[in-house]
Amino acid sequence: MTDSATLSSQAPSDSPWRIFLIFLRLGLTSFGGPVAHLGYFRDAFVSRRGWLDERSYADLVALCQFLPGPASSQVGIAIGLLRAGTPGAFAAWAGFTLPSAVALTLFALGLASWESATASGLLHGLKIVAVAVVAQAVWGMARTFCSDGLRIGFAVMAASAALLAPAAWTQLGIILAAGLLGLALFRLDRVAERAPVAPRISRSTGGLLLAFFFASLLILPLLAATWSAPLVALVDTFYRVGALVFGGGHVVLPLLEAEVVTNGWVNQDTFMAGYGAAQAVPGPLFTFAAFLGGAMHGGSPVSAAVCLVAVFAPSFLLVLGVMPFWARLSANQHLQGALAGINAAVVGLLLAALYDPVWTSAVHDAGDFALVLLALAALTAWKLPPWLVVLGGGLVGWWLPGF
């Protein structure tokens, strides 16, 4: 296998500032969710700029789907790392993330100052559209990750457990149990080991970053329990959520709801409205964390930034830590089996979230249900972009606050 140091010396170099500007353009225009983002990235970096070939890009996508966290953002971080080292990774993340994070923070800070009736109607319209968005996500993920009876069983059991015992630690237990059962029950074909993409980072540094990732999962809850500073509690909560989300951005919904709504930091109506608004902006869905930080009682741009950085921190540690080891990990049958079990279980977690809180907080009468059906048809049958559907739902609520 080629030595990491040799690969690093052969890797192309680029300016972090140029990388930031390229990803900023993508952050301003990349609507449509994680799958669409990966398509934009392929066009920008494989087809037009030739920074990666098809196989290398496919390897990066596979790596980021293997890891917990937002896959499209992690692919961006990895591309920035390959072009300009660690500064390039941060530049890529900042460019892709800032537009939606700023927009959602401003929305959160302005929400409380709007006229009560208008704000209430807008929130309700966004919540109803969120029902359709999550339903579409559940269906798409189920078709991908629940392809046989065993995987469907994983999803059903996970949904049942999440509904019967709604708590953040319940969901963590579901993910861990699904991984262990996947190790035992799934027998996947061994994937041939492939040459690694030039990682620009040594295995020893990667190992230290992975150790820091796991140590933070243990240390942050202890700090939050012994130190009453609100920002410490925010870092603990959002770091843990960012470290445990498998299956894409939509799965952040049940994990965050169990944390921030249960703790009383954000009420249910504001939470669901923010989730709906997050569909209307370009860039990663994880910037929903910035909205929550800004919408909390006493929220400010500082709390929004803390939540945003904390939820993305695991992605940096994992991508930079795993890349030197990826070729060997991707060929491991046992890890592939565990991932198959986890992916099926997260479909069940999202299905449970579709019922509670998404459906129960938004659909109260026949008019609400009719608007859900209209939004779902717009997304699935008419193929309208999610941002346009969300905008329409918000405007209906704004103009008809009593519908």
C-alpha positions in Angstrom: 0.0 0.0 0.0 1.3 3.5 -0.8 2.7 5.3 2.3 0.6 8.2 3.6 3.5 10.6 3.6 4.3 9.9 -0.1 0.6 10.5 -1.0 0.7 13.7 1.0 3.7 15.0 -0.9 2.1 14.2 -4.2 -1.3 15.8 -3.4 -2.2 19.0 -5.3 -2.1 22.3 -3.4 -4.6 25.2 -3.6 -5.3 28.4 -1.8 -7.8 28.0 1.2 -9.3 31.4 0.2 -10.0 30.1 -3.3 -11.5 27.0 -1.8 -13.7 29.1 0.5 -15.0 31.2 -2.5 -15.8 28.1 -4.5 -17.7 26.5 -1.6 -19.4 29.8 -0.8 -20.9 29.8 -4.3 -22.1 26.2 -3.7 -23.4 27.2 -0.3 -25.5 29.9 -1.9 -27.0 27.8 -4.6 -27.0 24.1 -3.5 -30.7 23.5 -2.8 -32.3 20.1 -2.6 -30.7 18.2 0.3 -27.7 15.9 0.7 -28.2 13.8 -2.5 -28.5 17.0 -4.6 -25.4 18.4 -2.8 -23.3 15.4 -3.8 -24.4 15.9 -7.4 -23.4 19.6 -7.3 -20.0 18.6 -5.8 -19.4 16.0 -8.6 -20.2 18.6 -11.3 -17.9 21.2 -9.6 -14.9 19.0 -8.7 -15.0 16.0 -11.0 -16.5 17.2 -14.2 -15.5 20.9 -14.4 -12.3 21.3 -12.3 -10.9 17.8 -12.4 -9.8 17.9 -8.8 -10.8 14.2 -8.4 -11.5 11.4 -10.8 -14.7 9.4 -10.6 -13.3 6.6 -8.5 -11.7 8.9 -6.0 -14.9 10.9 -5.6 -16.9 7.7 -5.2 -14.5 6.7 -2.5 -15.0 9.9 -0.6 -18.8 9.6 -0.8 -18.6 6.0 0.5 -16.4 7.1 3.4 -18.8 9.9 4.4 -21.9 7.7 4.1 -20.1 5.2 6.3 -19.5 7.8 9.1 -22.1 9.4 11.3 -22.9 13.0 10.5 -23.9 15.1 7.4 -22.5 13.2 4.4 -22.5 16.2 2.0 -20.7 18.5 4.4 -18.2 15.7 5.2 -17.4 15.2 1.5 -16.8 19.0 1.3 -14.5 18.8 4.3 -12.6 15.9 2.7 -12.2 17.7 -0.7 -10.9 20.8 1.1 -8.4 18.7 3.1 -7.1 17.0 -0.1 -6.6 20.4 -1.8 -5.1 22.5 0.9 -4.7 20.4 4.1 -6.5 21.3 7.3 -6.9 25.0 6.4 -8.6 23.9 3.2 -11.0 21.6 5.2 -12.1 24.5 7.3 -12.4 26.8 4.3 -14.6 24.4 2.5 -16.9 23.9 5.5 -17.2 27.6 6.2 -18.0 28.5 2.6 -20.7 25.8 2.3 -22.2 26.3 5.7 -22.3 30.1 6.4 -25.1 31.1 4.0 -27.7 28.9 5.5 -26.4 29.3 9.0 -26.6 33.1 8.8 -30.1 33.0 7.2 -31.5 30.6 9.9 -29.9 32.6 12.7 -31.5 35.8 11.5 -34.8 34.0 11.1 -34.6 32.7 14.7 -33.7 36.1 16.1 -36.4 37.9 14.2 -39.2 35.4 14.9 -40.1 36.7 18.4 -40.4 40.3 17.2 -43.0 39.6 14.5 -46.7 40.2 15.1 -48.2 37.3 17.0 -50.9 36.3 14.6 -48.7 36.5 11.6 -45.8 34.6 13.3 -48.2 31.9 14.5 -49.6 31.4 11.0 -46.1 31.3 9.4 -45.0 28.8 12.0 -48.0 26.6 11.4 -47.5 26.6 7.6 -43.8 25.7 8.0 -44.7 22.8 10.4 -47.2 21.4 7.9 -44.7 21.4 5.1 -42.2 19.7 7.4 -44.6 16.7 7.6 -44.3 16.2 3.8 -40.6 16.7 3.8 -40.0 14.1 6.5 -42.5 11.7 4.9 -40.5 11.9 1.6 -37.2 11.3 3.5 -38.6 8.2 5.3 -39.8 6.7 2.0 -36.6 7.4 0.2 -34.4 6.0 3.0 -36.7 3.0 3.4 -36.3 2.1 -0.3 -32.5 2.3 0.1 -31.9 0.8 3.5 -34.8 -1.6 4.1 -34.6 -3.9 1.1 -35.6 -7.2 2.7 -37.7 -8.5 5.6 -34.8 -8.5 8.1 -34.0 -4.8 7.5 -37.7 -3.9 7.7 -37.9 -5.7 11.0 -35.0 -3.6 12.3 -36.8 -0.4 11.2 -40.1 -1.5 12.8 -38.5 -2.5 16.1 -36.5 0.8 16.2 -39.7 2.9 15.5 -41.6 1.0 18.2 -38.9 1.4 20.8 -38.5 5.2 20.0 -42.2 5.8 20.4 -42.7 3.8 23.5 -39.6 5.3 25.3 -39.0 8.7 23.8 -35.6 9.9 25.1 -32.2 10.8 23.7 -30.5 7.9 25.4 -33.2 5.5 24.1 -32.2 6.5 20.6 -28.5 6.0 21.4 -29.3 2.5 22.7 -31.3 1.7 19.5 -28.3 2.7 17.3 -25.9 0.6 19.4 -28.2 -2.4 19.5 -28.8 -2.2 15.7 -25.0 -2.1 15.1 -24.4 -5.2 17.3 -27.3 -7.1 15.8 -26.0 -6.1 12.3 -22.6 -7.6 13.2 -24.3 -10.9 14.0 -27.0 -11.1 11.4 -25.8 -9.5 8.2 -23.3 -11.4 6.0 -22.2 -9.0 3.3 -19.8 -9.7 0.5 -16.3 -8.6 1.2 -15.4 -5.4 -0.6 -11.9 -5.4 -2.3 -9.5 -3.2 -0.5 -8.7 -0.1 -2.6 -5.8 2.3 -2.7 -6.5 5.2 -0.5 -7.1 8.8 -1.6 -4.2 11.0 -0.7 -5.2 11.9 2.9 -2.6 14.7 3.7 -2.6 13.4 7.3 -0.6 10.6 9.0 -2.1 7.6 10.7 -0.7 8.7 14.0 -2.5 12.0 13.8 -5.6 10.3 12.6 -5.5 8.0 15.6 -5.2 11.0 17.9 -8.1 12.7 16.3 -10.3 9.6 16.7 -9.3 9.3 20.3 -10.2 12.9 20.9 -13.6 12.2 19.2 -14.4 9.4 21.6 -13.0 11.1 24.7 -15.2 14.1 24.0 -18.3 11.9 24.1 -17.3 10.8 27.6 -15.9 14.0 29.0 -18.5 16.6 27.8 -21.4 15.0 29.7 -19.3 15.0 32.9 -18.4 18.7 32.4 -22.1 19.5 31.8 -23.1 17.7 34.9 -20.6 19.4 37.2 -20.4 22.8 35.6 -23.7 24.8 35.3 -22.6 27.1 32.5 -25.3 27.1 29.8 -22.8 27.1 26.9 -21.2 23.9 28.3 -24.6 22.2 28.2 -25.1 23.4 24.6 -21.7 22.1 23.5 -22.4 18.7 25.2 -25.8 18.3 23.6 -25.0 19.4 20.1 -21.7 17.5 19.9 -23.4 14.3 21.0 -26.1 14.8 18.4 -23.5 15.5 15.7 -21.6 12.3 16.7 -24.6 10.0 16.6 -26.6 10.9 13.5 -26.5 8.1 11.0 -28.4 8.1 7.7 -28.4 11.7 6.7 -29.5 15.2 7.8 -33.1 14.4 8.4 -32.2 11.9 11.2 -31.0 14.9 13.2 -34.6 15.7 13.8 -35.6 13.1 16.5 -32.2 13.4 18.3 -32.4 17.2 18.6 -36.1 17.1 19.5 -35.4 14.8 22.3 -32.7 17.1 23.6 -33.8 20.7 23.1 -37.6 20.4 23.4 -37.4 18.0 26.4 -35.0 20.4 28.2 -37.3 23.3 27.5 -34.8 25.3 25.5 -37.1 25.6 22.5 -40.9 24.9 22.4 -42.3 22.4 20.0 -43.9 24.9 17.6 -40.7 26.9 17.2 -38.7 23.7 16.8 -40.9 22.3 14.0 -41.1 25.7 12.2 -37.3 26.0 12.2 -37.0 22.5 10.8 -39.4 23.5 8.0 -37.5 26.7 7.4 -34.2 24.7 7.1 -35.7 23.1 4.0 -36.0 26.5 2.3 -32.3 27.4 2.5 -29.4 26.0 0.5 -26.5 24.1 2.1 -26.5 21.5 4.8 -29.5 20.7 7.0 -27.3 20.6 10.1 -27.4 24.4 10.1 -30.7 23.8 11.8 -28.5 23.9 14.9 -27.8 27.6 14.3 -31.6 28.3 14.3 -32.0 26.4 17.6 -29.2 28.4 19.2 -30.7 31.6 18.1 -34.3 30.7 19.0 -33.6 29.6 22.6 -34.7 31.8 25.5 -31.9 34.3 25.7 -30.6 33.1 22.4 -28.1 35.2 20.5 -25.6 35.0 17.6 -23.1 33.6 20.1 -25.3 30.7 21.2 -26.2 30.1 17.5 -22.5 29.9 16.6 -21.7 27.6 19.6 -24.5 25.2 18.6 -23.4 25.2 14.9 -19.7 24.6 15.7 -20.5 21.9 18.2 -22.8 19.9 15.9 -20.2 19.9 13.1 -17.1 19.3 15.3 -17.5 15.4 15.2 -17.5 15.6 11.4 -14.1 17.2 11.4 -12.6 14.8 13.9 -14.1 11.8 12.1 -13.2 12.7 8.5 -9.7 13.8 9.3 -9.2 10.8 11.7 -10.6 8.1 9.4 -9.2 9.1 6.0 -5.8 7.4 6.6 -7.5 4.2 7.5 -10.3 4.2 5.0 -9.1 1.7 2.5 -8.9 -1.1 5.1 -12.1 -0.1 6.9 -14.1 -0.1 3.7 -13.2 -3.8 3.1 -14.3 -5.0 6.6 -17.3 -7.3 6.4 -18.2 -6.9 10.0 -18.3 -3.1 9.9 -20.4 -3.2 6.8 -22.8 -5.5 8.6 -23.0 -3.2 11.5 -23.6 -0.2 9.2 -26.5 -2.1 7.5 -28.2 -2.7 10.8 -27.7 1.0 11.9 -29.0 2.3 8.6 -32.2 0.2 8.8 -32.7 1.3 12.4 -32.4 5.0 11.6 -35.2 4.6 9.1 -37.3 3.4 12.1 -36.2 6.4 14.2 -37.2 8.8 11.4 -40.5 7.0 11.0 -41.2 7.5 14.7 -40.3 11.2 14.4 -42.7 11.5 11.5 -45.5 10.5 13.9 -44.3 12.4 17.0 -43.5 15.2 16.9 -43.8 16.1 13.2 -47.4 14.8 12.6 -48.9 15.3 16.1 -47.6 19.0 16.3 -48.8 20.0 12.9 -51.9 18.2 11.7 -55.0 19.1 13.7 -57.9 19.1 11.1 -58.8 18.2 7.6 -57.4 21.5 6.2 -54.0 20.7 7.7 -54.1 17.2 6.2 -55.1 18.6 2.8 -52.1 20.9 2.8 -49.8 18.0 3.7 -51.1 16.0 0.7 -50.6 19.0 -1.5 -47.0 19.6 -0.3 -46.2 15.8 -0.7 -47.6 15.8 -4.2 -45.5 18.9 -5.1 -42.3 17.2 -3.8 -42.8 13.7 -5.2 -45.1 13.9 -8.2 -44.5 17.4 -9.5 -40.8 17.4 -8.6 -40.8 21.0 -7.3 -37.7 22.0 -5.3 -38.1 21.8 -1.5 -37.3 25.4 -1.0 -40.2 26.4 -3.2 -42.7 24.1 -1.4 -41.5 25.4 2.0 -41.9 29.0 0.8 -45.4 28.2 -0.4 -46.4 26.6 2.9 -45.0 29.5 4.9 -46.9 32.1 2.7 -50.2 30.2 3.1 -49.8 30.3 6.9 -48.7 34.0 6.7 -51.7 35.1 4.6 -54.2 32.8 6.3 -53.1 32.6 9.9 -56.3 30.9 11.0 -56.4 28.1 8.3 
